[in-house]
Amino acid sequence: MKALLIAVGVFTAPCLVVAQTPARASRQHVIVALPDSISWGDAPSALPAGAKAAVLEGNPTKSGAFTLRLSFPDGYTIAAHYHPAAEHVTVLKGTLLVGMGAELDPTKFNELPAGSFGVIPARMRHFARAKGDVIIQLNGTGPWQLIYVKSADDPRRRASR
């Protein structure tokens, strides 16, 4: 069943990202994000402290398509959670460990090395951990939300972040 939940394809991570946003023919534009010019900041507060984020396209907090990169240090863990919309994940660096289920269980981790791609369906409970320094790219339709299975795992509910 795990194989049906995560489709893994091996692709070479691009050094140059070029995306054309859907718009009227007269208003189309190209977005180019060179690795050295990407501006990183703190990740959304739904994620545990320590992650960095870079929005490449769109606005994950609003309706519409978005492209977001997230950087995680070695060992970084995201407890069991889900998203209201499907999440498309490409691993650009390191190895992302992903497991399916409503409770974090390290015996259920699947290794997704750099170059891997997976689609996690809407509302599918899953959890993740970084093996080494990890950079992933998320593509989806906003607004992006992360809902923890156990509210106690939600860093937004803790006193300090």
N, C-alpha and C positions, 0 to 999 in steps of 0.2 A: 504494500500500500504506500510505503514511503516513496517508492519510485514514481508512483502516480502523482504524488503531492508536490514533488520538486522535479522539474525538468532541468537537467544539467547539460549544457552544451559547452564545448571548449572553444573559445575564441581568443584571439590575440587582443590584449588591452590596447586601445588606440592611444597614440601620443597626441592626437589632435581630434577634438570633438567638434563636429560641424552638424548643426541641426537647423532645419528650416521650420519655422513655426507656421501653423495654419492661419492664414489671413486672406483678405481679399487680394487678388492678383496685383493690384497697384500698391499694396501695403506690405508685401512679403519682405522679410529680412532674414539674414543669416546670422547665427550666433556662433562665434568661435571662442573656445576656451582653451588656451594653451596652458599646459601644466604649471609653468612658472608664474602665470598671471592670475591663477585662481585665488580668490580672496576667501580665506578660511576664518570662521568665527566659532563661537560656542554653538553647540548643537541645540536643537529644541529642548525645552525643559521637560518634555515627556521622556527623554532619555537620561540615564544616569550620568552624573558628572564625569568629565574626562573625555567625552567625544567632541569632535570638531565637525563643522558642517560648512558646505559651500553650495549655494543655490546657483545652478548653471542656467536654468531656464524656467520661466514661469514663477509662480508664487505658491509654495506648498500649503499656505494657509487659506488660499482662495480657491474657488471653483476653476477647473481647467487643468490642462496638462502641466506637469512640472518635471524637472530633472534635478536631483539633489545628490551630492556626494557626502558621505559620512566617513570619518576617520576614527578608528578605534585603537587604543593601545593594547598590547598583549594582555590577554586575560579578561578584557572588558566583557561584561556579561549583561545581557538584556533578559529579564525574567519573562515567563510565559505571558504572551499578549496576542492581540489580533488587530487588524485594521478593517474599517468598514468597506474599503475598496481593495481590489487586487493590487499586489505589490510586485513590481518587476525588479529583480536584484541582479546586478552584475558585479562580480568580485574583480577589482582591478589590481589589488596588492594583498599579499598574505593569504591566509586561509580562514574562511568564515565557517564556523561550526554551527549548524542549524538542526534543530530537532522539532518534531511535531508533537503537540500534546498540550494539555492544560496545566502541566506542572514540569518545571525544569528537571530533566533527567539526563545527565551526561552520557548514559549508556545509549541514548537515542540520537546522539549527534551524528550528522552526516557531514563529511568534510567537503567544502567547496573551495578548491584552490583558485588562485588568480586565473582569470579567463572563464570561470564558470558563470552560468546564467541560470536563474530560477524564477518561477512565477509562483507566488503564494496567493491562493484564492482569497477573496474577501471573507472575513470572519474565521479563517483557519487559525486555530491556536498554535503558536510556535514560540521558540526561544532561540537565543543565539549567544555565541561566545567568539571572541577573537583569538586566533592562534597566530601569534606574531603580530606585528603592526599590520592593520587591515584597513583598506580603503574599499568601500563599496559605492556603487552608483544605484540610486533608486529612481525609477521612472514610474509615474502613476498619474492619477487624476485626483486633484484636490477637491476639497481640503484634506490634506494628509492628517490622519489621526492615529495615535497609538493608545490602545486601551488594554490595561493590564488585567489579567484574569483575577489576580488577588489585588485588591486596592492597596494593601499594605506595601506592595512592590513598587507602587507609583512614586517616583521621586518628587513629583509636584505636591505630594501629601506630607513630605518630610519637612522638618523645620529649616534645614539648610541644604543647599544643593552643592 
